[in-house]
Amino acid sequence: MTSFTPKHFHNIPLSVLDLAPITEGSDASQSFKNSVELAQHTEEWGFHRYWLAEHHNMPGIASSATSVVIGHIAGATKHIRVGSGGIMLPNHAPLMIAEQFGTLEAMYPGRIDLGLGRAPGSDQATAYALRRTLQSRGEDFPELVEELEGYFAGGESARVRAFPGEGADIPIWLLGSSGFSAQLAAHKGLPFAFASHFAAEYTLPALRLYRDNFKPSEILKKPYAMVGVNVIAADTEEKAQFLATSQQQQFLSLRRGAPTPLKPPVENLEEVVSSYELASLSQSLDSRTTLVGTKETVKKKLEQFLAETEADEMIINSQIYDQQDRLRSYEIVAELLEV
């Protein structure tokens, strides 16, 4: 891998990935209120961008209409960048995404990001319900990105043009959990975000592919890579470990094929899951990218992961049941920026 100047996490941008959790006993309306509150606080605390992700058929995630929620968050904040982490492009006509994000950029100039993924963000039955056909596949992703870029570039000779959208200066990111999007981002000279928060073992190979094959473009002269990290921070190790059981239960419900709202934490996870499921958690929530503990613990692990990846930016996901505990977790990370 290309050599890099050592980075320190308090000198690189830290951002927020909000999965807009719907907690057990609550609803989407409360989820959006919580997201606004989190966005306003993290903006004050110095976080760089605030991304929301497209998921469908998930009773614990409220951001399925991702463009709408992005507008809601951008309207409630002042300067933090707001965007998608990501829009699953095969689910949509590129023209509609160009128009939606062109509209967002017109409303909130200079603050909108467009992160693109190629997965369905759901199961195959839901993908069919979204697309009405499964002829649109992940392999078509490069052509879909090209078409979307064409709508932003525009031109009077084009038969179909995006209004709003044409001429909009909206940063496009490619997102991935494997090498496919890493290579495409490198080829196109685009920034790349890797889902290391749930695909830790593929992180370094994907970053190597991206950096080794990067071609400078009008957008980027050198590679720019962001990595995802789960952080569950609290004022004691015991409380952090307790809070982390909500995310652990959420991952296991996905593994079982029966997703649920985000459940409250439990004192003893072994009472609600099998020993086999406990073992599988270490794969999904790798300790390198799922950081659970006090400020000191999180600081040490963030430094280790940054040294390992040489990332240009980190985006932090904190699936925590109680809103005040979630705010406190991000506040602890923000305090590290001041060190």
C-alpha positions as CSV (number, residue, x, y, z in Angstrom):
1,M,0.0,0.0,0.0
2,T,1.1,3.5,-0.7
3,S,2.8,5.2,2.3
4,F,1.0,8.0,4.0
5,T,1.8,10.7,6.6
6,P,0.5,9.4,10.0
7,K,-2.8,10.9,10.9
8,H,-4.4,11.5,14.3
9,F,-8.2,11.1,14.6
10,H,-8.6,14.6,16.2
11,N,-7.0,16.1,13.1
12,I,-9.3,14.3,10.6
13,P,-13.1,15.0,10.1
14,L,-15.4,12.8,12.2
15,S,-18.9,12.4,10.9
16,V,-22.3,10.8,11.9
17,L,-24.1,7.8,10.3
18,D,-27.6,7.9,11.6
19,L,-29.7,4.8,11.0
20,A,-32.7,6.7,12.4
21,P,-33.5,3.9,14.8
22,I,-37.1,3.1,15.7
23,T,-36.9,1.8,19.3
24,E,-39.2,-0.8,20.8
25,G,-42.3,0.9,22.2
26,S,-41.8,4.0,20.0
27,D,-42.5,5.1,16.4
28,A,-41.0,6.8,13.4
29,S,-42.2,10.2,14.5
30,Q,-40.1,10.0,17.6
31,S,-37.2,8.7,15.6
32,F,-37.2,11.8,13.4
33,K,-37.4,14.1,16.5
34,N,-34.4,12.2,17.9
35,S,-32.5,12.5,14.7
36,V,-33.0,16.3,14.6
37,E,-31.8,16.6,18.2
38,L,-28.7,14.5,17.4
39,A,-27.9,16.4,14.3
40,Q,-28.2,19.8,16.1
41,H,-25.9,18.6,18.9
42,T,-23.3,17.0,16.7
43,E,-23.2,20.1,14.6
44,E,-22.4,22.1,17.7
45,W,-19.8,19.5,18.7
46,G,-17.9,19.9,15.5
47,F,-18.9,16.8,13.5
48,H,-18.3,17.3,9.8
49,R,-21.2,15.6,8.0
50,Y,-24.5,13.8,8.9
51,W,-25.5,10.9,6.7
52,L,-28.6,8.7,6.6
53,A,-29.0,5.3,5.0
54,E,-31.6,3.8,2.7
55,H,-33.1,0.6,4.2
56,H,-36.4,-1.0,3.5
57,N,-38.7,-3.5,5.2
58,M,-36.9,-2.8,8.5
59,P,-39.1,-2.1,11.4
60,G,-36.2,-0.7,13.4
61,I,-35.0,1.9,10.8
62,A,-37.0,5.0,9.8
63,S,-34.9,6.4,6.9
64,S,-36.4,4.4,4.0
65,A,-37.5,7.7,2.3
66,T,-33.9,8.9,2.6
67,S,-34.1,12.1,0.5
68,V,-37.1,13.3,2.5
69,V,-35.3,12.7,5.8
70,I,-32.1,14.5,4.5
71,G,-34.2,17.5,3.8
72,H,-35.7,17.4,7.3
73,I,-32.3,17.3,8.9
74,A,-30.8,19.9,6.7
75,G,-33.7,22.2,7.4
76,A,-33.1,21.8,11.2
77,T,-29.4,22.5,11.1
78,K,-27.2,25.4,9.9
79,H,-23.9,24.3,8.4
80,I,-23.2,20.6,8.9
81,R,-23.1,18.7,5.6
82,V,-26.1,16.3,5.2
83,G,-26.4,13.4,2.8
84,S,-26.9,9.8,2.1
85,G,-24.8,6.9,3.3
86,G,-26.2,5.8,1.0
87,I,-28.9,5.8,-1.7
88,M,-29.1,2.3,-3.1
89,L,-29.0,3.4,-6.8
90,P,-30.3,0.2,-8.4
91,N,-33.6,0.8,-6.5
92,H,-34.2,4.1,-8.4
93,A,-34.3,5.7,-11.7
94,P,-31.2,7.9,-11.8
95,L,-33.2,10.8,-13.2
96,M,-35.3,10.8,-10.0
97,I,-32.2,10.8,-7.8
98,A,-30.8,13.7,-9.8
99,E,-34.0,15.7,-9.3
100,Q,-34.3,14.9,-5.6
101,F,-30.8,15.8,-4.8
102,G,-30.8,18.7,-7.2
103,T,-33.8,20.0,-5.2
104,L,-32.0,19.4,-1.9
105,E,-28.9,21.3,-3.2
106,A,-31.1,24.2,-4.3
107,M,-32.7,24.4,-0.9
108,Y,-29.4,23.9,1.1
109,P,-26.6,25.1,-1.2
110,G,-23.2,23.6,-0.5
111,R,-24.3,21.2,2.2
112,I,-25.6,18.1,0.4
113,D,-23.7,14.9,-0.2
114,L,-24.8,12.0,-2.4
115,G,-23.4,8.7,-1.3
116,L,-24.3,5.8,-3.6
117,G,-24.5,2.0,-2.9
118,R,-25.3,-0.9,-5.2
119,A,-27.0,-3.3,-2.7
120,P,-30.8,-3.4,-2.4
121,G,-30.8,-2.3,1.2
122,S,-33.3,-5.1,1.8
123,D,-34.3,-8.6,1.0
124,Q,-35.0,-9.9,-2.6
125,A,-38.8,-9.7,-2.1
126,T,-38.6,-6.1,-1.1
127,A,-36.1,-5.4,-3.9
128,Y,-38.8,-6.7,-6.3
129,A,-41.5,-4.5,-4.7
130,L,-39.2,-1.5,-5.1
131,R,-38.1,-2.2,-8.7
132,R,-41.0,-4.2,-10.1
133,T,-38.3,-6.3,-11.8
134,L,-35.0,-7.8,-10.8
135,Q,-33.4,-7.0,-14.2
136,S,-31.7,-4.1,-12.5
137,R,-28.8,-5.7,-10.6
138,G,-25.7,-4.6,-8.8
139,E,-23.7,-5.3,-11.9
140,D,-25.5,-2.4,-13.6
141,F,-24.2,0.0,-11.0
142,P,-21.4,1.6,-13.1
143,E,-23.9,2.4,-15.9
144,L,-26.4,3.8,-13.4
145,V,-23.7,6.1,-11.9
146,E,-22.7,7.2,-15.3
147,E,-26.3,8.1,-16.2
148,L,-26.8,10.0,-12.9
149,E,-23.6,12.0,-13.5
150,G,-24.9,12.8,-17.0
151,Y,-28.0,14.4,-15.5
152,F,-25.9,16.6,-13.2
153,A,-23.6,17.6,-16.1
154,G,-26.6,18.3,-18.4
155,G,-26.4,20.1,-21.7
156,E,-28.8,21.5,-24.1
157,S,-28.4,18.6,-26.5
158,A,-29.7,16.1,-24.0
159,R,-33.2,14.8,-24.7
160,V,-33.9,14.3,-21.0
161,R,-32.6,16.8,-18.5
162,A,-32.9,17.1,-14.7
163,F,-34.5,20.3,-13.3
164,P,-33.5,20.9,-10.5
165,G,-30.3,18.9,-10.8
166,E,-28.6,20.0,-13.9
167,G,-25.4,22.0,-13.1
168,A,-25.7,21.2,-9.4
169,D,-22.3,20.8,-7.6
170,I,-23.1,17.8,-5.4
171,P,-20.3,15.6,-4.2
172,I,-20.8,11.9,-5.3
173,W,-19.4,9.2,-3.0
174,L,-19.3,5.5,-3.8
175,L,-20.0,3.3,-0.8
176,G,-19.1,-0.4,-0.5
177,S,-18.5,-3.4,1.7
178,S,-16.4,-5.3,-0.9
179,G,-13.9,-4.5,-3.6
180,F,-16.4,-3.7,-6.4
181,S,-17.2,-0.1,-5.5
182,A,-13.6,0.5,-4.4
183,Q,-12.4,-0.2,-7.9
184,L,-15.1,1.8,-9.5
185,A,-14.4,4.8,-7.2
186,A,-10.7,4.5,-8.0
187,H,-11.4,4.4,-11.8
188,K,-13.7,7.4,-11.6
189,G,-11.6,9.4,-9.2
190,L,-14.3,9.7,-6.6
191,P,-14.2,9.6,-2.8
192,F,-14.9,6.2,-1.3
193,A,-16.6,5.2,1.9
194,F,-16.2,1.7,3.2
195,A,-18.7,-0.1,5.5
196,S,-16.0,-1.3,7.9
197,H,-18.5,-1.1,10.8
198,F,-20.0,-4.3,9.5
199,A,-17.4,-5.7,7.1
200,A,-14.2,-5.2,9.1
201,E,-12.2,-8.0,7.5
202,Y,-12.6,-6.6,4.0
203,T,-11.5,-3.1,4.9
204,L,-7.8,-3.1,4.2
205,P,-8.1,-5.1,0.9
206,A,-10.8,-2.6,-0.3
207,L,-8.8,0.4,0.7
208,R,-5.7,-1.0,-1.0
209,L,-7.7,-1.6,-4.2
210,Y,-8.9,1.9,-4.1
211,R,-5.6,3.6,-3.4
212,D,-3.5,1.5,-5.7
213,N,-5.9,2.0,-8.7
214,F,-6.9,5.6,-8.1
215,K,-6.9,7.8,-11.2
216,P,-6.9,11.6,-10.5
217,S,-10.0,13.4,-11.7
218,E,-11.4,17.0,-11.8
219,I,-13.1,16.1,-8.5
220,L,-10.1,14.6,-6.6
221,K,-6.4,14.7,-7.2
222,K,-5.6,12.0,-4.7
223,P,-7.6,9.2,-3.0
224,Y,-10.0,10.2,-0.2
225,A,-11.3,7.3,1.9
226,M,-13.8,7.3,4.8
227,V,-14.3,4.3,7.1
228,G,-17.3,3.4,9.2
229,V,-17.0,2.7,13.0
230,N,-19.5,1.6,15.6
231,V,-19.0,3.5,18.8
232,I,-20.9,2.8,22.1
233,A,-19.3,5.2,24.6
234,A,-20.3,5.8,28.2
235,D,-18.8,7.1,31.4
236,T,-18.1,3.6,32.7
237,E,-17.1,0.4,31.0
238,E,-20.0,-1.4,32.5
239,K,-22.6,0.9,31.2
240,A,-21.0,0.9,27.7
241,Q,-21.1,-2.9,27.6
242,F,-24.7,-2.8,28.8
243,L,-25.8,-0.3,26.1
244,A,-24.0,-2.3,23.4
245,T,-26.5,-5.2,23.9
246,S,-29.1,-3.2,21.9
247,Q,-27.0,-3.2,18.8
248,Q,-26.0,-6.8,19.3
249,Q,-29.7,-7.8,19.5
250,Q,-30.4,-5.9,16.3
251,F,-27.7,-7.7,14.4
252,L,-28.9,-11.1,15.6
253,S,-32.5,-10.3,14.6
254,L,-31.2,-9.5,11.1
255,R,-29.3,-12.8,11.1
256,R,-32.5,-14.6,12.0
257,G,-34.3,-13.0,9.1
258,A,-36.7,-11.3,11.5
259,P,-35.7,-7.7,12.0
260,T,-37.2,-5.9,15.0
261,P,-37.3,-2.4,16.4
262,L,-34.2,-1.5,18.4
263,K,-34.6,-3.3,21.7
264,P,-33.6,-2.0,25.1
265,P,-30.3,-3.2,26.5
266,V,-30.2,-6.3,28.7
267,E,-28.0,-7.2,31.7
268,N,-27.1,-10.7,30.4
269,L,-27.2,-11.2,26.6
270,E,-26.7,-15.0,27.1
271,E,-30.2,-15.2,28.4
272,V,-31.8,-14.1,25.1
273,V,-29.4,-15.6,22.5
274,S,-27.8,-18.9,21.9
275,S,-24.1,-19.6,22.3
276,Y,-23.8,-20.1,18.5
277,E,-25.3,-16.6,17.9
278,L,-23.0,-15.1,20.4
279,A,-20.0,-16.5,18.5
280,S,-21.4,-15.0,15.2
281,L,-21.5,-11.5,16.8
282,S,-17.7,-11.3,16.8
283,Q,-17.8,-11.6,13.0
284,S,-20.5,-9.0,12.4
285,L,-19.3,-6.6,15.2
286,D,-15.5,-7.0,15.0
287,S,-13.8,-5.4,18.0
288,R,-11.6,-3.3,15.6
289,T,-14.6,-1.4,14.3
290,T,-17.1,-1.8,17.1
291,L,-15.7,0.3,19.9
292,V,-17.3,-0.1,23.3
293,G,-16.2,1.6,26.5
294,T,-15.2,4.8,28.2
295,K,-13.5,7.8,26.6
296,E,-10.1,6.3,27.1
297,T,-11.0,3.0,25.6
298,V,-12.7,4.6,22.6
299,K,-9.7,6.9,22.1
300,K,-7.2,4.1,22.1
301,K,-9.3,1.9,19.7
302,L,-10.0,4.9,17.3
303,E,-6.2,5.6,17.2
304,Q,-5.5,1.9,16.4
305,F,-8.0,1.7,13.6
306,L,-6.8,4.9,12.1
307,A,-3.2,3.8,12.2
308,E,-4.3,0.5,10.5
309,T,-6.4,2.2,7.7
310,E,-4.8,5.7,7.3
311,A,-8.4,6.8,6.6
312,D,-9.0,10.5,5.7
313,E,-12.3,10.6,7.6
314,M,-14.3,8.4,10.0
315,I,-18.1,8.1,10.1
316,I,-19.6,6.9,13.4
317,N,-22.7,4.9,13.9
318,S,-24.1,4.6,17.5
319,Q,-27.1,2.3,17.8
320,I,-28.1,3.1,21.3
321,Y,-31.6,2.6,22.7
322,D,-32.0,5.6,24.9
323,Q,-31.7,9.0,23.3
324,Q,-29.8,10.6,26.2
325,D,-27.3,7.8,26.2
326,R,-26.9,8.1,22.4
327,L,-26.3,11.9,22.7
328,R,-23.8,11.2,25.5
329,S,-21.9,8.7,23.4
330,Y,-21.4,11.2,20.6
331,E,-20.5,13.9,23.1
332,I,-17.7,11.7,24.5
333,V,-16.4,11.3,20.9
334,A,-16.6,15.0,20.5
335,E,-14.6,15.5,23.7
336,L,-11.8,13.5,22.1
337,L,-11.6,16.1,19.3
338,E,-10.6,18.7,21.9
339,V,-7.7,16.7,23.2
